Amino acid sequence: MGLDDKIKNAAEDIAGKAKEAFGKGTDNERLEAEGQADQSSAHVKKAGENVKDAFK
């Protein structure tokens, strides 16, 4: 994975954190859950990158 993918994953993680925080602040459980899901997705992608990097 290239640098572009790493940047996109970091941006997805940050957006997820912001979405989760906004959901907590507005007592919107759906938005909070979406933020957590976005973060989880970004973490899975990052783990995949780490595995690929390890085999290089």
Residue frames as a rotation matrix with the C-alpha (Angstrom) as fourth column:
MET 1
0.586 0.810 0.000 0.00
0.810 -0.586 0.000 0.00
0.000 0.000 -1.000 0.00
GLY 2
-0.225 -0.690 0.687 1.24
0.685 -0.614 -0.393 3.41
0.693 0.382 0.611 -0.83
LEU 3
-0.927 -0.216 -0.306 1.40
0.368 -0.671 -0.643 6.63
-0.067 -0.709 0.702 1.03
ASP 4
-0.650 0.749 0.128 -1.94
-0.520 -0.562 0.643 7.69
0.553 0.352 0.755 -0.46
ASP 5
0.096 0.698 -0.710 -3.68
0.170 0.691 0.702 4.73
0.981 -0.188 -0.053 1.15
LYS 6
-0.420 -0.326 -0.847 -2.08
0.866 0.136 -0.481 5.44
0.272 -0.936 0.225 4.51
ILE 7
-0.997 0.069 0.031 -3.22
-0.074 -0.976 -0.206 9.07
0.016 -0.208 0.978 4.35
LYS 8
-0.325 0.938 -0.120 -6.76
-0.475 -0.052 0.879 8.04
0.818 0.342 0.462 3.38
ASN 9
0.052 0.318 -0.947 -6.92
0.573 0.767 0.289 5.57
0.818 -0.558 -0.143 6.25
ALA 10
-0.747 -0.366 -0.555 -5.68
0.665 -0.416 -0.621 8.18
-0.004 -0.833 0.554 8.73
ALA 11
-0.866 0.477 0.146 -8.27
-0.427 -0.860 0.278 10.63
0.258 0.179 0.949 7.43
GLU 12
-0.056 0.870 -0.490 -11.00
-0.121 0.481 0.868 8.00
0.991 0.107 0.078 7.79
ASP 13
-0.231 -0.116 -0.966 -9.91
0.860 0.440 -0.259 7.37
0.455 -0.890 -0.002 11.38
ILE 14
-0.959 -0.163 -0.234 -9.95
0.254 -0.860 -0.442 11.10
-0.129 -0.483 0.866 12.22
ALA 15
-0.595 0.803 0.028 -13.35
-0.550 -0.433 0.715 11.55
0.586 0.410 0.699 10.56
GLY 16
-0.001 0.581 -0.814 -14.67
0.331 0.768 0.548 8.60
0.944 -0.269 -0.193 12.55
LYS 17
-0.568 -0.273 -0.776 -13.43
0.818 -0.087 -0.568 10.11
0.088 -0.958 0.273 15.80
ALA 18
-0.975 0.222 -0.003 -15.06
-0.222 -0.975 -0.032 13.42
-0.010 -0.031 0.999 14.94
LYS 19
-0.311 0.907 -0.285 -18.32
-0.389 0.152 0.909 11.72
0.867 0.394 0.305 13.99
GLU 20
-0.111 0.217 -0.970 -18.30
0.706 0.704 0.077 9.72
0.699 -0.676 -0.232 17.22
ALA 21
-0.819 -0.261 -0.511 -17.62
0.558 -0.574 -0.600 12.83
-0.137 -0.776 0.616 19.32
PHE 22
-0.819 0.572 0.046 -20.38
-0.509 -0.761 0.403 14.75
0.266 0.306 0.914 17.56
GLY 23
-0.120 0.785 -0.608 -22.76
-0.008 0.611 0.791 11.84
0.993 0.100 -0.067 18.13
LYS 24
-0.345 -0.068 -0.936 -21.91
0.887 0.304 -0.349 11.80
0.308 -0.950 -0.044 21.84
GLY 25
-0.965 -0.123 -0.231 -22.32
0.199 -0.919 -0.342 15.57
-0.170 -0.376 0.911 22.09
THR 26
-0.601 0.787 -0.137 -25.73
-0.741 -0.485 0.464 15.54
0.299 0.381 0.875 20.43
ASP 27
-0.427 0.386 0.818 -26.84
-0.500 0.653 -0.569 12.28
-0.754 -0.652 -0.086 22.10
ASN 28
0.491 0.489 -0.721 -27.19
-0.870 0.237 -0.432 10.68
-0.041 0.840 0.542 18.67
GLU 29
0.243 -0.382 0.892 -26.43
-0.366 0.815 0.449 6.99
-0.898 -0.435 0.058 19.14
ARG 30
0.838 0.111 0.534 -26.60
0.409 0.520 -0.750 6.19
-0.360 0.847 0.391 15.42
LEU 31
0.815 -0.559 0.154 -23.99
-0.286 -0.619 -0.732 8.81
0.504 0.552 -0.664 14.54
GLU 32
0.297 -0.693 0.657 -21.80
-0.906 0.013 0.423 7.70
-0.302 -0.721 -0.624 17.42
ALA 33
0.435 -0.068 0.898 -21.98
0.024 0.998 0.064 4.08
-0.900 -0.006 0.436 16.20
GLU 34
0.953 -0.100 0.285 -21.14
0.287 0.010 -0.958 5.14
0.093 0.995 0.038 12.63
GLY 35
0.584 -0.775 0.243 -18.07
-0.745 -0.630 -0.218 6.96
0.322 -0.054 -0.945 13.92
GLN 36
0.176 -0.491 0.853 -16.95
-0.655 0.589 0.474 3.88
-0.735 -0.642 -0.218 15.80
ALA 37
0.692 0.133 0.710 -17.49
0.345 0.803 -0.487 1.74
-0.634 0.582 0.510 12.69
ASP 38
0.919 -0.386 0.082 -15.44
-0.125 -0.482 -0.867 4.16
0.374 0.787 -0.491 10.57
GLN 39
0.300 -0.835 0.461 -12.62
-0.952 -0.235 0.195 3.98
-0.055 -0.498 -0.866 13.09
SER 40
0.305 -0.129 0.944 -12.74
-0.248 0.946 0.210 0.19
-0.920 -0.298 0.256 13.16
SER 41
0.923 0.080 0.375 -12.59
0.332 0.323 -0.886 0.06
-0.192 0.943 0.271 9.38
ALA 42
0.700 -0.705 0.113 -9.55
-0.538 -0.626 -0.565 2.34
0.469 0.334 -0.818 9.34
HIS 43
0.179 -0.640 0.747 -7.83
-0.874 0.245 0.420 0.22
-0.452 -0.728 -0.515 11.99
VAL 44
0.576 0.082 0.814 -8.41
0.140 0.970 -0.197 -2.98
-0.806 0.228 0.547 10.01
LYS 45
0.954 -0.226 0.199 -6.98
0.164 -0.163 -0.973 -1.36
0.253 0.960 -0.118 6.90
LYS 46
0.466 -0.820 0.333 -3.96
-0.851 -0.518 -0.085 -0.16
0.242 -0.244 -0.939 8.85
ALA 47
0.263 -0.334 0.905 -3.37
-0.496 0.758 0.423 -3.66
-0.827 -0.561 0.034 10.21
GLY 48
0.823 0.086 0.561 -3.47
0.393 0.627 -0.673 -4.98
-0.410 0.774 0.482 6.65
GLU 49
0.810 -0.574 0.121 -0.89
-0.324 -0.610 -0.724 -2.40
0.489 0.547 -0.680 5.62
ASN 50
0.289 -0.721 0.630 1.36
-0.926 -0.043 0.376 -3.45
-0.244 -0.692 -0.680 8.49
VAL 51
0.464 -0.070 0.883 1.17
0.007 0.997 0.076 -7.09
-0.886 -0.029 0.463 7.44
LYS 52
0.928 -0.111 0.355 2.00
0.365 0.085 -0.927 -6.22
0.073 0.990 0.120 3.84
ASP 53
0.639 -0.720 0.271 4.90
-0.653 -0.694 -0.303 -4.04
0.406 0.017 -0.914 4.98
ALA 54
0.366 -0.487 0.793 6.25
-0.669 0.455 0.588 -6.87
-0.647 -0.746 -0.159 7.12
PHE 55
0.551 -0.083 0.831 6.48
0.383 0.909 -0.163 -9.16
-0.741 0.408 0.533 4.10
LYS 56
0.972 -0.232 -0.022 8.38
-0.141 -0.510 -0.849 -6.65
0.186 0.828 -0.529 1.97
